[in-house]
Amino acid sequence: MRTDVDRQLARVSAVRRCLLSLLPKVALSRTTGLLTALPLPRLLRGPFYRWFARRYGADLDQIDGELTSFRSLARFFQRPLRAGARPLGPGPLVWPCDGRIVTAGPLAGSRIPQVKGNDYELADLLGDRTRAAALADGSQATIYLAPGDYHRVHAPFAARLDAVVALPGTLFPVNPPAVGCIPRLFARNARHVFHCTLTDGLAATVVMVGAFNVGGTRVTATAGQALRPGDELGQFGFGSTVVVVIGRGGAGLAPCLPHQRVLMGQTAATTPAS
Protein backbone atom coordinates (compact mmCIF):
# COMPACT_ATOMS: atom_id res chain seq x y z
CA MET A 1 0.00 0.00 0.00
CA ARG A 2 1.36 3.39 -0.96
CA THR A 3 1.82 5.84 1.90
CA ASP A 4 1.39 9.62 1.75
CA VAL A 5 5.19 9.91 1.58
CA ASP A 6 5.31 7.55 -1.41
CA ARG A 7 2.63 9.55 -3.21
CA GLN A 8 4.45 12.81 -2.50
CA LEU A 9 7.72 11.38 -3.82
CA ALA A 10 5.93 10.14 -6.94
CA ARG A 11 4.51 13.62 -7.57
CA VAL A 12 7.94 15.23 -7.13
CA SER A 13 9.44 12.70 -9.54
CA ALA A 14 6.70 13.36 -12.11
CA VAL A 15 7.24 17.13 -11.92
CA ARG A 16 11.01 16.69 -12.25
CA ARG A 17 10.54 14.39 -15.24
CA CYS A 18 8.25 16.90 -16.95
CA LEU A 19 10.59 19.85 -16.36
CA LEU A 20 13.65 17.95 -17.57
CA SER A 21 11.79 16.80 -20.67
CA LEU A 22 10.79 20.37 -21.56
CA LEU A 23 14.22 21.90 -20.86
CA PRO A 24 16.19 22.83 -24.05
CA LYS A 25 18.99 20.55 -22.90
CA VAL A 26 21.15 20.39 -26.02
CA ALA A 27 21.15 24.16 -26.65
CA LEU A 28 21.94 24.96 -23.01
CA SER A 29 24.69 22.35 -22.92
CA ARG A 30 26.31 23.73 -26.08
CA THR A 31 26.24 27.21 -24.53
CA THR A 32 27.87 25.88 -21.37
CA GLY A 33 30.56 24.22 -23.48
CA LEU A 34 31.35 27.53 -25.19
CA LEU A 35 31.47 29.41 -21.88
CA THR A 36 33.75 26.90 -20.16
CA ALA A 37 36.15 27.08 -23.13
CA LEU A 38 36.71 30.83 -22.67
CA PRO A 39 40.28 31.61 -21.50
CA LEU A 40 40.65 32.70 -17.87
CA PRO A 41 43.13 35.40 -16.83
CA ARG A 42 46.28 33.66 -15.64
CA LEU A 43 46.19 35.34 -12.22
CA LEU A 44 42.67 34.04 -11.57
CA ARG A 45 43.24 30.43 -12.60
CA GLY A 46 44.87 29.13 -9.41
CA PRO A 47 42.40 30.71 -6.95
CA PHE A 48 39.40 29.76 -9.12
CA TYR A 49 40.44 26.12 -9.58
CA ARG A 50 41.21 25.77 -5.86
CA TRP A 51 37.74 27.12 -5.06
CA PHE A 52 36.26 24.66 -7.56
CA ALA A 53 38.20 21.82 -5.91
CA ARG A 54 36.88 22.73 -2.46
CA ARG A 55 33.33 23.13 -3.78
CA TYR A 56 33.19 19.86 -5.73
CA GLY A 57 35.78 17.71 -3.97
CA ALA A 58 38.36 17.60 -6.79
CA ASP A 59 41.77 16.13 -5.91
CA LEU A 60 44.50 18.54 -6.99
CA ASP A 61 47.42 16.48 -5.66
CA GLN A 62 47.55 14.09 -8.62
CA ILE A 63 47.36 16.64 -11.45
CA ASP A 64 50.09 16.69 -14.09
CA GLY A 65 51.03 20.36 -14.48
CA GLU A 66 50.55 23.65 -12.68
CA LEU A 67 47.05 24.98 -12.12
CA THR A 68 47.90 28.08 -14.12
CA SER A 69 48.63 25.92 -17.18
CA PHE A 70 44.90 25.15 -17.64
CA ARG A 71 43.80 28.14 -19.68
CA SER A 72 40.06 27.46 -19.34
CA LEU A 73 37.65 25.62 -17.09
CA ALA A 74 37.12 23.10 -19.91
CA ARG A 75 40.85 22.30 -19.93
CA PHE A 76 40.81 21.95 -16.16
CA PHE A 77 37.89 19.48 -16.36
CA GLN A 78 39.99 17.30 -18.66
CA ARG A 79 43.17 17.59 -16.59
CA PRO A 80 45.66 14.71 -16.87
CA LEU A 81 47.13 12.75 -13.96
CA ARG A 82 50.83 12.88 -13.21
CA ALA A 83 52.88 9.79 -14.06
CA GLY A 84 52.56 7.08 -11.41
CA ALA A 85 49.53 8.66 -9.74
CA ARG A 86 47.37 5.62 -10.49
CA PRO A 87 49.31 2.35 -10.60
CA LEU A 88 47.09 -0.34 -12.09
CA GLY A 89 45.79 -3.02 -9.76
CA PRO A 90 46.26 -6.72 -10.51
CA GLY A 91 43.75 -8.85 -12.39
CA PRO A 92 42.11 -8.70 -15.82
CA LEU A 93 39.77 -5.79 -15.02
CA VAL A 94 40.32 -2.31 -13.63
CA TRP A 95 37.88 0.54 -13.18
CA PRO A 96 37.82 2.78 -16.27
CA CYS A 97 37.20 6.06 -14.46
CA ASP A 98 36.66 7.80 -11.17
CA GLY A 99 33.10 7.94 -9.89
CA ARG A 100 30.36 6.25 -7.94
CA ILE A 101 28.55 3.05 -8.83
CA VAL A 102 24.99 3.45 -10.08
CA THR A 103 24.43 -0.29 -10.63
CA ALA A 104 26.85 -3.18 -11.12
CA GLY A 105 26.66 -6.94 -11.43
CA PRO A 106 25.18 -9.63 -13.69
CA LEU A 107 22.92 -8.73 -16.59
CA ALA A 108 19.36 -10.02 -16.60
CA GLY A 109 19.55 -11.45 -20.10
CA SER A 110 19.97 -8.39 -22.28
CA ARG A 111 18.61 -5.80 -19.87
CA ILE A 112 20.62 -3.35 -17.78
CA PRO A 113 19.30 -2.05 -14.45
CA GLN A 114 19.25 1.76 -14.38
CA VAL A 115 18.00 1.93 -10.81
CA LYS A 116 15.99 -0.51 -8.74
CA GLY A 117 12.79 -1.35 -10.59
CA ASN A 118 13.84 0.56 -13.72
CA ASP A 119 15.88 -1.10 -16.47
CA TYR A 120 16.36 -0.85 -20.24
CA GLU A 121 17.48 -2.92 -23.22
CA LEU A 122 21.19 -3.24 -23.92
CA ALA A 123 20.43 -3.03 -27.66
CA ASP A 124 18.92 0.43 -27.12
CA LEU A 125 22.09 1.61 -25.38
CA LEU A 126 24.41 0.21 -28.06
CA GLY A 127 22.22 0.84 -31.09
CA ASP A 128 23.24 -2.64 -32.26
CA ARG A 129 21.19 -5.79 -31.60
CA THR A 130 23.93 -8.13 -32.83
CA ARG A 131 26.47 -6.74 -30.37
CA ALA A 132 23.86 -6.76 -27.61
CA ALA A 133 23.19 -10.46 -28.22
CA ALA A 134 26.92 -11.20 -27.90
CA LEU A 135 26.94 -9.47 -24.50
CA ALA A 136 23.73 -11.00 -23.11
CA ASP A 137 23.93 -12.69 -19.70
CA GLY A 138 27.29 -11.07 -19.05
CA SER A 139 28.01 -8.40 -16.44
CA GLN A 140 27.95 -4.62 -16.33
CA ALA A 141 28.93 -1.61 -14.27
CA THR A 142 27.40 1.85 -14.58
CA ILE A 143 29.56 4.61 -13.06
CA TYR A 144 28.53 8.22 -12.45
CA LEU A 145 31.23 10.90 -12.71
CA ALA A 146 30.52 13.98 -10.59
CA PRO A 147 31.87 17.43 -11.54
CA GLY A 148 34.86 17.09 -9.21
CA ASP A 149 36.01 13.73 -10.54
CA TYR A 150 38.90 13.01 -12.89
CA HIS A 151 37.22 13.20 -16.31
CA ARG A 152 39.29 10.89 -18.51
CA VAL A 153 38.03 7.40 -19.35
CA HIS A 154 40.38 4.45 -19.78
CA ALA A 155 40.24 0.87 -21.02
CA PRO A 156 39.22 -1.48 -18.18
CA PHE A 157 40.69 -4.53 -19.94
CA ALA A 158 43.11 -5.75 -22.61
CA ALA A 159 41.28 -5.84 -25.95
CA ARG A 160 41.17 -4.89 -29.59
CA LEU A 161 39.11 -1.78 -30.23
CA ASP A 162 36.91 -2.86 -33.14
CA ALA A 163 34.94 0.34 -33.65
CA VAL A 164 33.91 3.63 -32.07
CA VAL A 165 30.31 4.60 -32.83
CA ALA A 166 28.78 8.00 -32.05
CA LEU A 167 25.04 7.74 -31.36
CA PRO A 168 22.86 10.88 -31.38
CA GLY A 169 20.47 11.70 -28.59
CA THR A 170 19.39 14.30 -26.09
CA LEU A 171 21.32 15.44 -22.99
CA PHE A 172 19.40 14.69 -19.80
CA PRO A 173 21.31 15.25 -16.56
CA VAL A 174 22.76 11.99 -15.22
CA ASN A 175 22.76 12.88 -11.52
CA PRO A 176 20.91 10.50 -9.15
CA PRO A 177 17.58 12.42 -9.07
CA ALA A 178 17.40 12.43 -12.88
CA VAL A 179 18.41 8.77 -13.18
CA GLY A 180 15.65 7.89 -10.73
CA CYS A 181 12.88 9.60 -12.69
CA ILE A 182 13.79 9.46 -16.41
CA PRO A 183 13.10 6.03 -17.96
CA ARG A 184 15.85 4.63 -20.23
CA LEU A 185 17.93 7.76 -19.61
CA PHE A 186 21.32 6.32 -20.64
CA ALA A 187 19.89 4.92 -23.88
CA ARG A 188 18.30 8.27 -24.74
CA ASN A 189 21.32 10.53 -24.26
CA ALA A 190 23.98 11.11 -26.92
CA ARG A 191 26.86 8.67 -26.40
CA HIS A 192 30.01 7.11 -27.82
CA VAL A 193 30.18 3.31 -27.92
CA PHE A 194 33.55 1.54 -27.93
CA HIS A 195 33.07 -1.98 -29.32
CA CYS A 196 35.89 -4.28 -28.18
CA THR A 197 37.00 -7.89 -28.41
CA LEU A 198 38.89 -9.22 -25.39
CA THR A 199 42.05 -11.28 -25.77
CA ASP A 200 40.03 -14.44 -25.05
CA GLY A 201 37.59 -13.59 -27.87
CA LEU A 202 34.71 -12.36 -25.70
CA ALA A 203 32.77 -9.25 -26.64
CA ALA A 204 33.01 -6.19 -24.41
CA THR A 205 31.86 -2.59 -24.66
CA VAL A 206 32.54 0.74 -22.98
CA VAL A 207 29.93 3.49 -23.40
CA MET A 208 30.64 7.15 -22.66
CA VAL A 209 27.20 8.69 -22.05
CA GLY A 210 26.83 12.42 -22.64
CA ALA A 211 24.94 14.58 -20.16
CA PHE A 212 23.41 17.99 -19.59
CA ASN A 213 26.09 20.70 -19.38
CA VAL A 214 28.88 18.30 -20.34
CA GLY A 215 31.06 20.44 -22.59
CA GLY A 216 31.47 17.75 -25.23
CA THR A 217 33.01 14.28 -25.35
CA ARG A 218 36.45 13.89 -26.90
CA VAL A 219 37.42 10.45 -28.25
CA THR A 220 41.19 9.81 -28.07
CA ALA A 221 41.40 6.09 -29.00
CA THR A 222 41.13 4.84 -32.59
CA ALA A 223 39.47 1.80 -34.16
CA GLY A 224 41.90 -1.08 -34.68
CA GLN A 225 43.99 -0.10 -31.66
CA ALA A 226 45.27 -2.80 -29.33
CA LEU A 227 44.21 -1.66 -25.88
CA ARG A 228 45.96 -2.38 -22.63
CA PRO A 229 44.25 -1.84 -19.26
CA GLY A 230 44.58 1.84 -18.45
CA ASP A 231 44.92 3.11 -22.03
CA GLU A 232 42.91 6.27 -22.56
CA LEU A 233 39.66 6.05 -24.54
CA GLY A 234 38.29 9.57 -24.24
CA GLN A 235 37.59 12.63 -22.13
CA PHE A 236 34.46 14.23 -20.67
CA GLY A 237 33.82 17.81 -19.72
CA PHE A 238 32.25 18.47 -16.29
CA GLY A 239 30.92 14.94 -15.50
CA SER A 240 28.84 12.16 -16.96
CA THR A 241 28.39 8.37 -16.92
CA VAL A 242 30.34 5.35 -18.16
CA VAL A 243 28.78 1.93 -18.77
CA VAL A 244 31.04 -1.13 -19.09
CA VAL A 245 29.57 -4.41 -20.37
CA ILE A 246 31.45 -7.73 -20.62
CA GLY A 247 30.09 -10.85 -22.30
CA ARG A 248 29.47 -14.08 -20.46
CA GLY A 249 32.22 -16.68 -20.29
CA GLY A 250 35.19 -15.12 -18.51
CA ALA A 251 35.93 -12.78 -15.65
CA GLY A 252 33.07 -10.39 -14.99
CA LEU A 253 32.18 -7.40 -12.89
CA ALA A 254 30.90 -8.50 -9.51
CA PRO A 255 27.96 -6.76 -7.83
CA CYS A 256 28.78 -3.49 -6.05
CA LEU A 257 26.64 -1.39 -3.77
CA PRO A 258 25.07 1.74 -5.25
CA HIS A 259 27.12 4.89 -4.51
CA GLN A 260 30.28 2.87 -3.89
CA ARG A 261 33.31 5.01 -4.73
CA VAL A 262 35.73 3.69 -7.36
CA LEU A 263 38.94 5.11 -8.82
CA MET A 264 40.43 4.61 -12.24
CA GLY A 265 43.08 1.90 -12.19
CA GLN A 266 41.88 0.08 -9.09
CA THR A 267 41.20 -3.61 -9.51
CA ALA A 268 37.56 -4.07 -10.43
CA ALA A 269 35.99 -6.83 -8.34
CA THR A 270 35.71 -9.88 -10.57
CA THR A 271 33.84 -13.12 -10.50
CA PRO A 272 34.05 -16.02 -12.93
CA ALA A 273 30.95 -16.28 -15.12
CA SER A 274 29.04 -19.51 -14.61
N, C-alpha and C positions, 0 to 999 in steps of 0.2 A: 504494500500500500504506500502510495506516495505521500510524504509529509508536506507541510506548508513550506519547509525549507527546500525540499526537492523541487516543488513547483516554482518557488522564487528563483532558484538556480537555473531552472529550465527557461524561465522568462528572460533572465539576464543573458543566457547563452543565445537565445533566439534573437534578442536585440543586437548583441555583438555580431552575430552571423549576418544579419541584415545590413548593419552599418559597414562591415568589412566588404560585403558583396557590392555595395553601392560606391565605395571609395574608388576614385580614379588611381588605382594602385601603380600601374605601369608609368603613367605620366609623372606622378609624384616621386617615384623611385628614380626615374631618369633625371629629374631636377636635383634630387639629393646627390646623385652621382656627379653631376656637374659642379655642384657647390663644394663637395668634399675634395674635388680635384683642384680647386683654386689654391695657388701658392700662398703659404703663410709667411709673414715676415720672420726672418731668421731669429730675431730676438724673442719672438713670442712662442716659437716652437717648443722649446724645452718646458717652460711653465705650463703651456696648454696641454702637452702630452702627459705631463706628470699629473695634472688635474684629471685628465681623462682616465689615467691609470687608477687613481684613487676612486673615481666615481664608478668605474665599471670593473675594477678588480684585475686590470691588466698587469702582467708580470714584466717589468722592465729589465730585470737582471739578466735575461737570456737573449736579449736583442743583439744582433750583429750590426754594429755601427752606432754612432752618436745620435742622440735624439734630434739634434739640429740638422742631420743629414736627410731627414724625411720632410721634403718640401711641402707636402700637403697632408691633410688628414687621410686621404685615400692611400697614399704611400705608407703612412704609419699603420693603417689597418692591415696592410699586406707585408708588414715587417718580417725580415728573415731572422732565423735563430743563429746564434754564433756557433761555430764548429764545436762539436762535442757536448752541446747543451742537452741533447736528447739521445744518449746511447740506446740502440735498439735492444729490446728484451729478447730472450731466447724463444724458440718455438717458431712454427710456420706462420703465425698471424700476429700482427701488431695493430694497435689502434691507428687509424689513418689521420686523426685530427684531435685537437683538444675539444672538449665539450662535455655535455651531460647526456646520459642515455635517455632516450624517449621510450623505446622498446628494444628488446634484444632476446634472441633465442630461436628455437625451431620455427620454421614456417608451417602454417596449416595448409598443406597442399601448395597452392599458388597464391595464397593470400597473406598480406603483411598486416600485422596489427599496427594501427596508428596510435590509438589509445585503447584502454579497456572498453570493449563493447563496440569498437569502431575500427573496421579494417577495410582494405581495398585490394584490388587485383594487381599482382605483380606485373602483368602484361600492360596495364594502364600506366604504371610508373615507367616502364622501359619502352613503351611504344612498339613492342616486338613480342608477338605471341610465341614464336619459335624459341627465342632466348628465354622467355619466361618458363616454358615447358622444361628446358634443360636445367633450370634452377629450382624447380618444384621440389618440395619436401626437404629442402636444404635448411640453411640458417641465415639469420639476418641481424643486423644491428642498425638502429636509427639514432643518430647523434646530433644534438642541437648545439650549435656554436653561438654563444652569447657575444655581444659587442666587445667585451674585453678579452676574448680568447685569441690565441694565435690563429690566423686565418688562412694558413696554407694547408692543403690537403695532399696526403701522401699515399703511396701504394701500401696496403696492409699485408701484401703477400708477394711472393715471386710468381711472375706470370708473363705471358705475352699480351701486349695491348693490341687487340684485334681491330678495334674501331672506337672512335669518339663521336657520339651523335648528339647534336643540339636539338632539343625538343621545345617548341614554343609553348607558351602558357601565360597565365596571369602571374601576379606577385603578391599573394596573401602573406601576411606576417607568419612566421613559423614559431613564435613564442608559445609557451604552454597554453595560455587562454585561447589563442586562435586554433591551435592543434586540437583542442578539446571540443571546439564547436563547428569547425568547417569540415564536412565530410570529404574524404579523398583529397585532402589538401596537398600532399606531396606529389600526387599524380596530376594535379591541376596547375601547379606552378611551373614556370619555365625551368629547364634543368639540362645538365650535360650528363650523358650516360657513357661510362667507360666500360666497354665490353672486353672481358679478359678470358684467357685460357690459362689455368694453373699448370705448373710443371707436370702434374700427374694427369693432365687432360681434362680435369673438371672445369665446368663453366663457373665464372665469377663475375661480379659487376660492382662497380662503385658509381653512385649517382650523387652529383653535386646539385642540390636543389636550390634554385634562386628564391629570394624572399623580398618582401617589402623593404624599401630603403637600402637594399644591398646595392652598392655602387658598381654592379657588373661582376661577371665571373670570367676570370682569365684562365684559359687552358694552357698548360705549359708542357704536357706530354704529347707525344705524337704516335699515331697508329703505326703498328709494326715494331714498336719499341719493346725491348726486353726489360721488364721491370724487376727491380729488386725491392724487398721490403724497405720502406722509407724513401723511395724515389718520389719526387714531387709530381703530382698530377695537375694541380691547378691552384688558384687563389681566389678567395672571396673578398668582398669589401663589406665591412661592418658586422656580419654574422649571418649564419644560415643553417642548413641541415645537410648531413651526409648520410646516405643509406648504403650499406655494404651487404651484398647477398652472395652466398657461396653455395654451390650445388651439393646435393647429397652424395656421400661416398667417401669423404675424407675428413680431415679436421674441420670442425665448425665452430661457430660463435656460440658459446654457452649462454644461458639466460643471465641477465643482469637486472638489478633493481632499477626502476625508473629513477631518474635524477642522479644516478651514480656518476661520479666525476671520473673522466678518463683523460689521458694525455697522449699525444702523438708519440709513437715509439714504444710505449709500454706493451708488454705481452698481453695480447687479447686472450681472455679465458677461452680455452678450447675444449671440445669434447668430441670423441670419435663418433661419426654418424653411424646409426645402426642399420 
